[in-house]
Amino acid sequence: MSKFSNTWSLMGASWDVLRKDKEILVFPLISGICCLIVLASFVVPIVMSSNDDASSQASPVGYGMLFLFYFISYFIITFFNTAIVACAAHRMGGGDPTVSYGMQAAFERFNLILGWAALQATVGLILRMIEDRSEWIGKIVAGLLGMAWTVMSFLVVPVLVIEKKGPIDAVKESTALLRKTWGEQLIGNCSFGLVFMVLAIPAFIFAVLGFMSGSGAGVLIGLVVAILYIIGLTLVQSALQAIFQTALYLYARDGKAPLGFENAGLEHAVAVKG
């Protein structure tokens, strides 16, 4: 329970950072738009590689297209997460970041982001191949390995941004910090998910009210409001998650709470060696 309490404090501190730098919400917005464009571009080969034809799933062309989709998607997501983390780290260091600051930081780490996207795409493709090997055993194994990889790589982006380390070294450092932060990582992710799941309830209410209105205009308005609400909520969640990761990494590395997180309970959340 103390872990959950600490995570709530960290979420509050992350929210304070976001309130000071609302402009960083542009990064997850652009990221989401770009990812939707990429998805639309790859929708046909994705559907083809996901059908019930095992030979089609295992074809080199199908896996090659899937790898390309993963690579581009991971690059976009990591690029804009890098910008968020850079802005968050700058704020926690006493600075006043801007959108241009975040973009510049991301471009300065362009090669590192490319390397990390390639590694992520490789892991994603391997997991997909394992999943395709068996109807249900493969799915279980791939799911477990995927969760392990997610936890191990949780702090990779802050390492890329702050230490400017390559993807392999970033994974090694993220894994080395796992012993200190694993509980907070897991509970933090769980808490973020639960909070935003509850906050998403109004979107369903808007949609239901629209359908209950009995008019086409009412249904349309209800759906539009619900969709816009979910989009806004998703942008905030993405930004808060990146800020949370940044603060967690800085404290795990330095043993000192970054600016704005002095009273967030980090000393109880992370086991730092003396």
JOMOZI-V725747 format. One record per residue. N is the residue number from 0. RES is the residue in one small letter. PHI is phi in whole degrees, 0 to 359 (* if undefined). BURIAL is I if it has 9 or more other C-alpha atoms within 8 Angstrom, else O. D_LAST is the distance of its C-alpha to the last C-alpha in Angstrom with 2 decimals. Layout:
((N;RES;PHI;BURIAL;D_LAST) (N;RES;PHI;BURIAL;D_LAST))
This chain:
((0;m;*;O;24.70) (1;s;295;O;21.52) (2;k;298;I;20.64) (3;f;297;I;24.11) (4;s;298;O;23.78) (5;n;297;I;20.62) (6;t;295;I;22.50) (7;w;300;I;25.50) (8;s;296;I;23.55) (9;l;294;I;22.30) (10;m;295;I;25.92) (11;g;296;I;27.13) (12;a;294;I;24.87) (13;s;295;I;26.02) (14;w;296;I;29.56) (15;d;297;I;29.22) (16;v;296;I;28.30) (17;l;296;I;31.30) (18;r;298;O;33.58) (19;k;283;O;32.88) (20;d;229;I;33.56) (21;k;300;O;36.20) (22;e;297;O;37.68) (23;i;289;I;35.01) (24;l;295;I;36.86) (25;v;294;O;39.35) (26;f;293;I;37.04) (27;p;295;I;37.01) (28;l;295;I;40.70) (29;i;296;I;41.69) (30;s;301;I;39.55) (31;g;296;O;41.33) (32;i;297;O;44.75) (33;c;297;I;44.19) (34;c;295;I;43.00) (35;l;294;O;46.13) (36;i;295;O;48.30) (37;v;296;I;46.76) (38;l;300;I;47.22) (39;a;296;O;50.83) (40;s;289;O;51.40) (41;f;254;I;50.14) (42;v;300;O;51.45) (43;v;294;O;54.38) (44;p;295;I;52.55) (45;i;294;I;49.76) (46;v;296;O;52.44) (47;m;296;I;54.16) (48;s;282;I;51.05) (49;s;254;O;50.38) (50;n;281;I;53.85) (51;d;277;O;54.92) (52;d;280;O;56.30) (53;a;298;O;53.95) (54;s;294;O;55.51) (55;s;291;I;54.89) (56;q;297;I;51.24) (57;a;270;I;50.75) (58;s;289;O;52.75) (59;p;302;O;51.14) (60;v;295;O;52.39) (61;g;297;I;50.88) (62;y;292;I;47.45) (63;g;296;O;47.75) (64;m;294;I;48.50) (65;l;295;I;45.67) (66;f;299;I;43.22) (67;l;297;I;44.61) (68;f;297;I;44.23) (69;y;301;I;40.60) (70;f;300;I;39.88) (71;i;295;I;41.54) (72;s;296;I;40.02) (73;y;296;I;36.43) (74;f;297;I;37.01) (75;i;299;I;38.28) (76;i;298;I;35.52) (77;t;292;I;32.74) (78;f;302;I;34.53) (79;f;281;I;34.67) (80;n;293;I;31.20) (81;t;299;I;30.00) (82;a;297;I;31.94) (83;i;295;I;30.39) (84;v;298;I;26.78) (85;a;298;I;27.68) (86;c;294;I;29.21) (87;a;296;I;26.33) (88;a;296;I;23.76) (89;h;295;I;26.25) (90;r;296;I;26.63) (91;m;290;I;22.90) (92;g;267;O;22.88) (93;g;99;O;25.70) (94;g;271;O;28.61) (95;d;231;O;31.70) (96;p;289;I;32.26) (97;t;232;I;35.71) (98;v;299;I;37.23) (99;s;296;O;38.21) (100;y;297;I;34.65) (101;g;296;I;33.46) (102;m;295;I;36.42) (103;q;297;I;35.91) (104;a;298;I;32.27) (105;a;292;I;33.50) (106;f;294;O;36.33) (107;e;294;O;34.09) (108;r;250;I;32.19) (109;f;305;I;35.47) (110;n;294;O;35.19) (111;l;295;I;31.65) (112;i;293;I;32.94) (113;l;301;I;35.95) (114;g;297;I;33.87) (115;w;292;I;31.70) (116;a;297;I;34.91) (117;a;295;I;36.49) (118;l;294;I;33.62) (119;q;299;I;33.63) (120;a;295;I;37.41) (121;t;296;I;37.34) (122;v;297;O;35.02) (123;g;300;I;37.15) (124;l;292;I;40.31) (125;i;299;O;39.10) (126;l;297;I;38.23) (127;r;294;I;41.65) (128;m;295;I;43.37) (129;i;297;I;41.71) (130;e;298;I;42.83) (131;d;287;I;46.34) (132;r;291;O;46.57) (133;s;216;I;47.01) (134;e;296;O;48.21) (135;w;234;O;45.48) (136;i;297;O;43.33) (137;g;299;I;42.48) (138;k;294;I;41.52) (139;i;295;I;39.16) (140;v;297;I;37.50) (141;a;298;I;37.30) (142;g;296;O;35.86) (143;l;294;O;33.07) (144;l;295;I;32.25) (145;g;296;I;32.44) (146;m;295;O;29.94) (147;a;297;O;27.50) (148;w;295;O;28.05) (149;t;299;O;27.59) (150;v;292;I;24.14) (151;m;298;I;23.08) (152;s;261;I;24.48) (153;f;303;I;23.39) (154;l;255;I;21.27) (155;v;297;I;23.63) (156;v;298;I;25.52) (157;p;302;I;22.62) (158;v;293;I;21.61) (159;l;302;I;25.30) (160;v;286;I;25.60) (161;i;278;O;22.55) (162;e;264;O;21.96) (163;k;56;I;25.64) (164;k;268;I;24.98) (165;g;291;I;27.78) (166;p;301;I;28.07) (167;i;294;O;27.06) (168;d;295;O;23.90) (169;a;294;I;23.16) (170;v;296;I;23.59) (171;k;299;O;21.31) (172;e;291;I;18.44) (173;s;300;I;19.30) (174;t;292;I;19.35) (175;a;296;O;16.01) (176;l;276;I;14.51) (177;l;301;I;16.77) (178;r;299;O;14.50) (179;k;282;I;12.23) (180;t;243;I;15.37) (181;w;302;I;18.33) (182;g;297;O;19.01) (183;e;290;I;19.03) (184;q;301;I;21.12) (185;l;295;I;23.67) (186;i;289;I;23.97) (187;g;298;I;23.97) (188;n;299;O;26.81) (189;c;297;O;28.59) (190;s;296;I;28.37) (191;f;301;I;29.61) (192;g;297;O;32.40) (193;l;294;O;33.48) (194;v;299;O;33.53) (195;f;285;I;35.58) (196;m;293;O;37.79) (197;v;293;O;38.74) (198;l;292;O;39.22) (199;a;279;I;41.55) (200;i;304;O;43.98) (201;p;304;O;46.04) (202;a;298;I;46.91) (203;f;293;I;48.65) (204;i;296;O;50.36) (205;f;300;I;51.72) (206;a;295;I;53.03) (207;v;296;I;54.65) (208;l;298;I;56.27) (209;g;297;I;57.65) (210;f;292;I;59.27) (211;m;287;O;60.55) (212;s;294;O;62.29) (213;g;81;O;64.92) (214;s;241;O;65.43) (215;g;298;O;64.43) (216;a;295;O;63.13) (217;g;295;I;61.00) (218;v;298;I;59.49) (219;l;298;I;58.75) (220;i;297;I;57.17) (221;g;299;I;55.04) (222;l;292;I;53.78) (223;v;297;O;53.12) (224;v;297;I;51.15) (225;a;298;I;49.14) (226;i;295;I;48.37) (227;l;297;O;47.39) (228;y;297;I;45.14) (229;i;296;I;43.35) (230;i;299;O;43.00) (231;g;299;O;41.46) (232;l;296;I;39.08) (233;t;295;O;38.03) (234;l;297;I;37.37) (235;v;295;I;35.13) (236;q;299;I;33.21) (237;s;298;I;32.69) (238;a;293;I;31.45) (239;l;297;I;29.08) (240;q;298;I;27.62) (241;a;293;I;26.92) (242;i;295;I;25.37) (243;f;302;I;23.16) (244;q;298;I;22.01) (245;t;297;I;21.34) (246;a;297;I;19.17) (247;l;298;I;17.21) (248;y;294;I;16.73) (249;l;300;I;15.81) (250;y;287;I;13.04) (251;a;297;I;11.72) (252;r;283;O;12.01) (253;d;261;O;10.92) (254;g;74;O;8.69) (255;k;226;O;11.71) (256;a;293;I;14.82) (257;p;290;I;17.87) (258;l;303;I;21.04) (259;g;96;I;22.83) (260;f;240;I;19.95) (261;e;298;I;18.40) (262;n;250;O;20.03) (263;a;267;I;20.00) (264;g;81;I;17.38) (265;l;297;I;14.89) (266;e;294;O;11.99) (267;h;263;O;13.81) (268;a;272;I;14.98) (269;v;234;I;12.08) (270;a;273;I;9.32) (271;v;259;O;6.41) (272;k;292;O;3.75) (273;g;277;O;0.00))
